[in-house]
Amino acid sequence: MTERITVRLPPDLLARAKRQAAAEGRTLTSLIADGLRLVIAEKRKGRKGKRPPPPVSTATGGPMPGVDIADFSALQERDGCR
């Protein structure tokens, strides 16, 4: 079920959105809904790619001493994800 809401937009943005919706043969509501879906999906994607890799030793090319890459919870704590 859909809900009715009031959204306040700058006049120039609203005019551009109405023109875009008309050019695509769709409603302003569907244009706004698709835009919100895109923004929400991008935020979800952005979270996944931000975790840095575990520290790597330049001497051996492997993990730094004391870093157990098999211990996922320890890696989360080290990255500050908790």
N, C-alpha and C positions, 0 to 999 in steps of 0.2 A: 504494500500500500504506500502511496506517495503522500508526502506532507506538503502543505503550503507554508512558505516562509517569506519574509521580507528581506531583501538583500539591497543594500545601498551601494551603488557603483558610481564612479565618476562619470559624468555625462558623455565624455569622449569615448571612454571604454565601452559604455553601454551602446552607443551608436555603432561603434566598430563591431561589437558582438552581434548586434541585430543584422548588420549588413552581411557578416560572415555566415550567420545562420540562414539568411535568405538566399545567399549565393549557393549554399549547399542544399537548399530545399528542405530544411529541417527547422525545428522549433528552437527558440532561444533556450528553453529549459533543457533540451537534449544537448545543446552545445555546452552549456554550463556544467551539466552532469558529467559529460565526457572529459571536460577540462579538469574537474575535481578528481576524477578517477586517475587521470594521468599524473597529477601532482602527488596523489597518495601513493601510486605505484612507484614513482621515482624516489620518494622518501624511503620506501621499503628496500629498494635496490641499493640505495646509498648506504644504508646501515651495514649491509653484508660485506661490502668491499673495503670498509675502513679499518679492519683489524690488521695490525702490522704483523709481519712474519716474526717467528721467534728469532732471538739474537743469534747470529752466525759468527763463528770464529774465522778470522781472516787467515789464520795459520793453517787450520785443518779443513776449512770449508764446511764443517759440521756445526752442530749446536754448541753454544758456549758451555764451558764446564758448569755443571750444576743444573742445566736445563734438560728436563726429561720430556721429550716431545710426545711420549706415549701417555703422559699424565695431563689430560685435557683440562681438568679443573685447575691444576697448577698454572697452566698457560693462561687461562682466563684471569686468574688472580694477578698474574704478572702483567697482563695487558690492561688491567683495571676494568674488566668487563663485568665484574660482579657488583 
